[in-house]
Amino acid sequence: MIDKKILVILGILVVVVIAFSIFLFFQSQPTALTTLKKPCPLECCDDDIYLKKGCESGYECKSYQCIFLDSDDDGLSDAEERTIKTDYRLYDSDGDTLSDYDEVKILNTNPLNPNTDNDRYRDNEDSNPTTLNTAKIEIQSLDKAWRWNYDNLIILAGTLKLGGSLNPDMVIADPSVTLMVSNSGDDYTAYVNLDLVFEISNKEIYKEYLSLGRFDRSENKVKKIQRELRLVDIPQAILDSLTNQTTPNWNIKIENLEYEKWG
C-alpha cells in the first residue's frame, strides 16, 4: 500500500502540472486585442493600429517613417548637430532666439555665435547678419578760400625792411573751407573726429581738431570753418617769401579722421 503522504504529494504535483499546462496554452493563443491588429505595412508603426515596428538606432518613428532622431525638435537631426557641434538638446544653441535649423539651413549664420559678423547687432536684430554693418565717413570740400590781408602784408614787408618790431597778432590771412561730411555706410557712428590742417608752401602752419558728433546712416552735415592766421602762426621761411612780395601756395587738408568702425 502506498503511503497517504506520498499520494497527497503526487496529487499536488499533478494539479500544478495541469495548471501550468493550461497557463501555457492560453498564453500561446492570440487575445482579442492582438487579433484586431495587423502587421505594420509601412516603414515603421508606433501606435495601436498595427503591430509595433521600430526603427534603427539614431532614428525615430514619425508618421510611419523612420527619420533621424531630433531631440530638441529644431529641424536638425541629433547626428547633424553633433557634426556641427551644436547642442542637440537645445532648440537655439547660441541664445539669439533663432533656431539652429534656421541659422544653418536658411540664414547661413553661425549657430554657435549670436553675432555672426561681429558688428553692433545680434543675428536676430540684424537685417543682414552675415555682412558687417559699419559707418563709412566721407569728407568733400565744397569750397575753400584763402584771403590774404594785403594791407598787413605791405606793413609787414616795410617793417621787416626797416628792421622795426612786429606785432605777433597781426592778421596775415583769413582761410576758410566748407566741408560736406557724409555717412554712406549702413550703421551709425557716435563720433567723427578729425584734424583740419592749414598749409603754406607744403608746410603746416596751423592745425585744428574738430569733433563733429554722431552721424546716422545716410546723414550729411555741412561744416564751414573760417580762421584768422596771425603773424605768430607763420614760419620764418614763409615770412621771407612774403617780404619778397611773392604769394606762396596754400592748402587745407584733412588728417587723422576717426569714427566708429566695425571689423
Backbone torsions as a table, in degrees:
resi	resn	phi	psi	omega
1	MET	NA	137.5	179.8
2	ILE	-81.3	136.8	179.9
3	ASP	-60.8	142.0	-178.6
4	LYS	-62.8	-33.4	179.8
5	LYS	-64.1	-38.6	179.6
6	ILE	-67.0	-39.2	178.7
7	LEU	-62.8	-38.8	179.6
8	VAL	-65.0	-43.9	-179.4
9	ILE	-64.1	-43.0	178.8
10	LEU	-63.5	-37.7	178.4
11	GLY	-63.4	-41.5	179.3
12	ILE	-64.3	-43.1	179.5
13	LEU	-61.4	-41.6	179.2
14	VAL	-61.6	-43.0	179.5
15	VAL	-62.7	-43.4	179.6
16	VAL	-61.9	-45.3	-179.3
17	VAL	-61.6	-43.3	-179.0
18	ILE	-64.7	-43.8	-179.2
19	ALA	-63.0	-43.8	180.0
20	PHE	-65.0	-37.4	178.7
21	SER	-64.6	-41.2	178.1
22	ILE	-63.9	-40.8	179.5
23	PHE	-61.4	-45.7	179.4
24	LEU	-64.4	-36.3	-179.6
25	PHE	-63.4	-47.2	-178.2
26	PHE	-72.0	-29.5	176.4
27	GLN	-65.8	-32.2	-178.2
28	SER	-80.7	-9.1	-178.9
29	GLN	-92.9	139.8	178.4
30	PRO	-64.8	138.1	176.1
31	THR	-79.3	173.1	179.2
32	ALA	-63.9	-34.6	-178.4
33	LEU	-70.0	-45.9	-175.9
34	THR	-71.7	-26.7	179.6
35	THR	-70.4	-17.8	177.9
36	LEU	-82.8	-19.9	-178.3
37	LYS	-87.5	147.9	177.6
38	LYS	-114.6	159.1	176.3
39	PRO	-59.3	145.5	-178.6
40	CYS	-66.0	117.6	-179.5
41	PRO	-88.4	-0.8	-173.7
42	LEU	-108.4	-175.2	-177.8
43	GLU	-61.8	-39.1	176.9
44	CYS	-157.0	158.6	178.1
45	CYS	-140.2	129.8	-179.9
46	ASP	-131.4	20.3	179.0
47	ASP	-115.5	-165.3	-177.0
48	ASP	-98.1	8.2	-178.3
49	ILE	-82.5	-45.2	-179.6
50	TYR	-114.6	165.8	170.7
51	LEU	-62.1	138.4	-173.7
52	LYS	-63.9	141.0	177.6
53	LYS	-142.9	117.3	-172.4
54	GLY	-92.5	-172.2	-178.5
55	CYS	-120.2	168.8	177.8
56	GLU	-68.5	166.7	177.9
57	SER	-60.7	136.6	-178.8
58	GLY	92.0	-4.4	178.5
59	TYR	-120.0	159.3	172.8
60	GLU	-134.5	157.1	-176.4
61	CYS	-94.3	117.6	176.0
62	LYS	-135.4	125.8	-179.5
63	SER	53.7	41.3	175.1
64	TYR	67.9	18.0	177.2
65	GLN	-126.5	144.6	176.6
66	CYS	-86.2	114.0	179.6
67	ILE	-121.7	160.1	178.6
68	PHE	-55.9	141.7	178.7
69	LEU	-65.7	128.4	-179.8
70	ASP	-127.3	88.5	-171.2
71	SER	-63.8	-34.3	-176.7
72	ASP	-100.2	4.5	177.4
73	ASP	54.6	38.3	178.4
74	ASP	-97.7	-3.2	179.7
75	GLY	102.0	-12.9	175.8
76	LEU	-103.7	135.9	179.0
77	SER	-69.5	157.7	176.8
78	ASP	-57.9	-36.8	-179.8
79	ALA	-64.9	-42.9	178.2
80	GLU	-62.2	-43.7	-176.8
81	GLU	-66.0	-35.3	176.1
82	ARG	-64.8	-35.7	-179.7
83	THR	-67.4	-42.5	-177.4
84	ILE	-92.1	4.5	173.0
85	LYS	73.0	15.6	172.7
86	THR	-81.5	169.2	-178.1
87	ASP	-90.3	112.9	-176.7
88	TYR	-68.8	-7.0	178.3
89	ARG	-96.3	-7.7	-177.1
90	LEU	-115.7	132.0	176.9
91	TYR	-64.3	-34.7	-177.8
92	ASP	-133.7	99.4	-172.1
93	SER	-68.2	-35.1	-175.3
94	ASP	-100.0	1.2	172.5
95	GLY	74.3	24.5	179.2
96	ASP	-99.6	14.3	179.0
97	THR	73.7	0.6	175.4
98	LEU	-99.5	134.7	-179.2
99	SER	-67.3	155.1	177.5
100	ASP	-59.6	-37.1	179.4
101	TYR	-62.3	-49.2	-178.7
102	ASP	-59.8	-40.8	-178.1
103	GLU	-67.2	-39.5	-175.8
104	VAL	-82.2	-43.9	-170.9
105	LYS	-94.0	-24.7	-173.5
106	ILE	-115.6	-52.8	-172.2
107	LEU	-88.0	-18.9	-175.8
108	ASN	59.7	32.5	175.8
109	THR	-96.0	173.2	-178.5
110	ASN	-87.9	113.8	-177.9
111	PRO	-70.3	-5.8	179.3
112	LEU	-107.0	3.2	-179.8
113	ASN	-135.2	115.8	-178.1
114	PRO	-67.6	-11.3	177.8
115	ASN	-133.8	84.5	-171.1
116	THR	-58.6	-44.0	-176.1
117	ASP	-91.9	3.4	175.1
118	ASN	56.2	41.1	173.3
119	ASP	-104.8	-155.4	-175.7
120	ARG	-74.6	-19.4	-168.1
121	TYR	-113.3	135.8	173.2
122	ARG	-68.9	158.3	-175.3
123	ASP	-55.6	-36.8	-176.1
124	ASN	-75.9	-10.9	178.7
125	GLU	-119.3	7.6	-177.2
126	ASP	-101.6	123.6	-179.8
127	SER	-65.9	-25.6	176.0
128	ASN	-138.5	82.0	-169.2
129	PRO	-70.3	-7.7	179.3
130	THR	-102.9	-0.9	179.8
131	THR	-119.0	131.0	-177.4
132	LEU	-63.4	124.1	174.1
133	ASN	-90.6	124.8	-179.6
134	THR	-153.7	153.5	174.6
135	ALA	-73.0	156.1	174.5
136	LYS	-140.7	104.0	-175.7
137	ILE	-92.7	128.1	177.3
138	GLU	-124.9	140.3	-177.7
139	ILE	-123.2	128.4	179.8
140	GLN	-124.0	136.4	176.9
141	SER	-87.3	112.2	179.8
142	LEU	-74.2	-42.4	174.9
143	ASP	-162.5	152.8	176.2
144	LYS	-145.3	149.6	-176.5
145	ALA	-144.9	150.9	178.9
146	TRP	-133.4	103.8	-177.4
147	ARG	-100.7	112.1	177.5
148	TRP	-77.0	143.1	174.0
149	ASN	-91.1	89.4	-171.4
150	TYR	-67.6	-31.4	177.3
151	ASP	-60.7	-44.6	179.7
152	ASN	-71.8	-30.0	176.6
153	LEU	-64.3	-39.1	178.4
154	ILE	-64.7	-44.3	178.4
155	ILE	-62.0	-41.6	-179.8
156	LEU	-60.5	-46.7	-177.4
157	ALA	-63.0	-43.4	-179.5
158	GLY	-66.6	-41.1	-179.0
159	THR	-65.3	-39.5	179.7
160	LEU	-65.8	-38.2	-179.7
161	LYS	-69.5	-36.3	-177.8
162	LEU	-85.1	-9.1	179.2
163	GLY	78.5	21.4	-179.8
164	GLY	-80.1	173.3	179.1
165	SER	-83.1	148.6	-176.8
166	LEU	-110.9	146.3	175.5
167	ASN	-85.4	114.1	-176.2
168	PRO	-64.3	-19.6	-179.6
169	ASP	-92.1	7.2	177.8
170	MET	-62.1	127.1	-178.4
171	VAL	-78.2	122.0	-179.2
172	ILE	-96.2	-36.1	-177.9
173	ALA	-155.0	160.3	177.8
174	ASP	-126.7	80.4	179.1
175	PRO	-75.1	151.6	177.0
176	SER	-148.3	153.7	177.2
177	VAL	-150.0	142.9	174.9
178	THR	-113.2	119.8	-176.8
179	LEU	-106.9	138.5	169.2
180	MET	-103.8	114.0	-179.6
181	VAL	-107.0	123.6	-173.7
182	SER	-128.9	145.9	172.4
183	ASN	-109.0	104.0	-179.2
184	SER	-97.1	6.6	179.9
185	GLY	-83.2	-173.2	-179.4
186	ASP	-113.7	28.1	174.2
187	ASP	-151.5	159.9	178.2
188	TYR	-84.7	165.7	169.5
189	THR	-128.9	136.9	-176.8
190	ALA	-76.0	-14.6	-178.6
191	TYR	-153.2	152.6	169.5
192	VAL	-136.6	118.3	-179.9
193	ASN	-123.9	146.9	179.7
194	LEU	-159.4	165.0	171.4
195	ASP	-109.1	128.6	174.5
196	LEU	-99.9	118.0	-172.6
197	VAL	-109.5	130.9	175.9
198	PHE	-105.1	130.7	-177.3
199	GLU	-126.0	147.6	168.5
200	ILE	-130.1	126.5	-179.0
201	SER	52.8	43.7	177.0
202	ASN	64.5	17.5	177.0
203	LYS	-116.3	132.3	-179.8
204	GLU	-69.9	125.7	177.6
205	ILE	-114.9	-16.7	-178.5
206	TYR	-161.4	136.6	177.8
207	LYS	-131.4	133.5	-179.5
208	GLU	-126.0	131.1	178.0
209	TYR	-86.2	128.5	179.7
210	LEU	-119.8	134.7	174.3
211	SER	-119.7	115.0	-170.9
212	LEU	-102.4	1.7	174.4
213	GLY	79.7	-158.1	-173.8
214	ARG	-79.6	144.3	173.7
215	PHE	-129.7	121.0	175.5
216	ASP	-82.6	174.5	178.1
217	ARG	-59.1	135.1	176.3
218	SER	63.2	17.2	179.7
219	GLU	-86.1	141.3	177.0
220	ASN	-123.1	142.8	174.9
221	LYS	-135.9	139.4	175.4
222	VAL	-104.1	127.0	-177.5
223	LYS	-126.0	120.3	178.0
224	LYS	-105.8	129.2	-179.8
225	ILE	-121.4	128.6	177.5
226	GLN	-135.3	128.9	-176.1
227	ARG	-134.2	156.5	172.7
228	GLU	-101.3	127.5	174.1
229	LEU	-98.7	124.4	-175.9
230	ARG	-102.9	168.2	-177.2
231	LEU	-56.3	-35.7	-178.2
232	VAL	-65.3	-21.2	-179.9
233	ASP	-83.2	-15.7	-169.6
234	ILE	-92.6	124.7	176.5
235	PRO	-63.4	156.3	-177.4
236	GLN	-60.2	-37.3	-179.0
237	ALA	-62.1	-35.1	178.5
238	ILE	-72.7	-38.0	178.1
239	LEU	-60.2	-38.6	179.4
240	ASP	-62.5	-40.8	-179.4
241	SER	-69.3	-33.6	177.6
242	LEU	-68.6	-36.3	178.6
243	THR	-64.2	-34.4	178.6
244	ASN	-81.1	8.5	175.7
245	GLN	61.4	34.1	172.5
246	THR	-110.6	138.9	-178.1
247	THR	-92.7	114.1	-176.8
248	PRO	-75.8	162.6	174.7
249	ASN	-70.7	148.9	178.4
250	TRP	-134.2	161.4	-179.9
251	ASN	-161.0	157.7	173.7
252	ILE	-128.6	129.7	-179.2
253	LYS	-139.5	164.2	-178.3
254	ILE	-102.8	133.8	176.0
255	GLU	-134.1	156.9	172.2
256	ASN	55.8	46.1	176.7
257	LEU	-69.0	127.3	-178.9
258	GLU	-132.1	137.1	173.2
259	TYR	-161.3	170.0	-177.9
260	GLU	-68.3	119.8	175.7
261	LYS	-123.2	148.1	178.7
262	TRP	-116.9	129.9	179.6
263	GLY	89.0	NA	NA
